[in-house]
Amino acid sequence: MSHALDLIGIFVFALTGALVGVRRRLDVVGMTVLAEMTALGGGILRDLILNVRPAAFSSTGYVVVPAVAAAIVFFWHPHVERVMPAVDVLDAAGLGLFCAVGTEKAMNYGLSPLHGALLGVTTAVGGGILRDVLAGQIPLLLYDRQLYAVPAMLGSAVMAALYTLDLHGWPATLASAVLAFGLRIAAMRLRLRAPLARGVAPDQGP
């Protein structure tokens, strides 16, 4: 079940990466690279820090699923753009799942709650950072105007806290993931924004 959820999250993240490739007018190779990096980058970074073989290299599905997502966007990107509200909801679910699972895995390897939470955030947003760098744009993490990283931080923190209280397994993972998911959805619906420095006027981007 967890493997299936992983693949669903990877697929949704890959869709967003491939769409960035379309918007940046990249060819099919560039789109596929962005799809793969968005979907797998965070988990690979986490596993390399933990000094373990990345999960992305343990199953062909982890590589094939992002490629399929890139192919779908390549042929039908106007249709994918039209269903972006639904994709954004699934993306929020993937964000919650990945931050919780990443934190738990990090703490299973003996990391402190603080470092475990940091790796949980890395798992959730690391792929997006790699996507933005490769696409030649400022990573969204650096101007979190739509509260993307903040939900991941809170979800990871709760997962780390529950783990230290000896609350492991799917109930703790689910609770942390739902918290991050709920905050991300609320941010999208209510247009919640992270604050700017004092005296800085808001704008539409970096």
N, C-alpha and C positions, 0 to 999 in steps of 0.2 A: 504493500500500500504506500509506504513512504517513498519507494522508488518511483511509483506512478506519479505521486505528487511532485517529486523532483522534476520529472520529465515535463509535466504540465507547466510548472514554473519556468523551466528552461525555455520551453516553446514560446511562452508569452514574452519573456525578456528578449528572445531572439527576434520576435516580430517587431518590437520597438527599435531594436538595433538596425534591422534591415530597413525600416522606414526612415531612419536618420540617413541611411545610405542613399535612399531615393531622393530625399530633400537636398542632400549635398551633391546630387547628380553623379554618384559613383556608379561604376559598372557592376556587373554581376559578381565579380571577384571581391570588390570592395564591400558590396552589400553583405556577402557571405562572411567575410572577415568580421565586419561589425556585428553581425548576428551571433557568430560564435563567441566573440569577445564579450558581448553584453550578457550572453547566457551563462558562460562558463568562467569568465574572468575572476569574479569574486570568490568562487569556490576554489579555483586554482591558487589564487593568492593565499587564501586561508590555509590550504593544505601544504603549500610550500613553506609557510611560516611554521607550521606544526611539524615539518620535516617528515611528511608521509606522502605516499604516492597519491596524486590528485585523483579524486573520484571520477573526474572527467575522462581519465585514462583507464578506468576499470570496466567500462561498458561502451560498446559501439553506439548505443542509444544516445549517450550524452553528446556525441559528435553529429550523429545523423539527424536528430530532432531539430537543432538549429539550422542545419542545411535545408531541411524541408520547409521550415518557417521562411527562410530566405527565398526559396523557390516560389512559395505562395505569394510573398510580397512582390517578387520580380514580375510575376504574371498578372497579379490582381491587386496591386497596391491602391488603386482608387476605391475598390470595395473594402479593403482593410481600413483605409482612412475613414470611411463612412461608419464603421463599427468601432471606432476608437473609444467611445465611451465605455463599451463593454470590455474592450481590451484593457482600458485603464483600471477597471474594477479588478480584473484578473491579475493585472500587474501589481496592484495593491496587495492582493492575496499572496502573490509570490514574494513580495517584499517582506510581509509578515512571516511567512513560512521560512524563508532563507535566513532572516536575522535570528529567529529562534533556534533553528537547527544548527546554524553556524556557531552560536554561543554554546549550545549544549555540547557539540563536538569538541570545541576548544577546551571546555572545562573537563571533559572526559580525558583529555590529554594532560591534565594537571595544571592548567593555567589558573591564575587568580580570577576572581569575579570581574575585576576591572579589565584585565587583558582579554578574558573570555568575551565580555561585552564588546570590546573593540573589534575582535575578530568576527563577532556576529554582524556588526555593522559593515565590516569589510566584505563579508560574504554577500550581504544584501545590495550594497551600492558599488562595490569594486568594479563589477563589469560595466556599469554605467560610466564610471570614471574613465576606464580604458576606451570605451566607445567614443566618448567626447574628445579625448586626447587624439585618438586616431582620426576623428572627423574634423579636427582642427578648430574646435570650439572650447570655450571655457567650461570645465565640468560643472554640471548642475549642483554638485555638492558644495561648490564655492559660493553659490548665490542661491541658497535653498529657499527660494521665494514661494515655493508651493508645498513646503513641508514634506519633503521626501526623505531626507536623512533623519530628521527629528523623530518620526514614527519608528524608524529602524533603531535609533538609539534607545528609545523608551522600551521597545519590545525586547531588545537585547539586555537592557538593564534588569527588567523584570525576570527574564529567563535566568540570568545570573543569580539574582536574589533567590528565586525559587530553588535553584540548584544548591545553593549554600544551605538552604533549609532542608536539604535532602528530599526535595520534591522533584523527581525525575520522570521521564517517560512522556507519553503522549498528552496526558492532562496538562502538564506544565508547558509543553511545547504549544499546545492548542491555545491555552490562555494567553501566552506571550504573543503568538501570531495574531490572534484576534484583536488584541490591544493595538498592535501596530497597524493592522488592517483598518480597524475602526477609526483611528486617528487620521490615517491617510485619506480615507473616504470623507471624513468630516472636513478635512482641509480642502479637498476638491469641491465639495458641495457648498461650504460656507466661505470659500475663498480665504482661508486662513493663511497668513504669511509670517515668516520669521522677521523679526525687527531689523531695521537698518541702523547704522550708527547714528547717534544723535545729530540732528541738523541736516541729514542727508535726505533729499527728496526722493520719493519712490519713482521708479520708471518701469519699463516693460522688460528689462533684461539687464545683463551685466554692463 
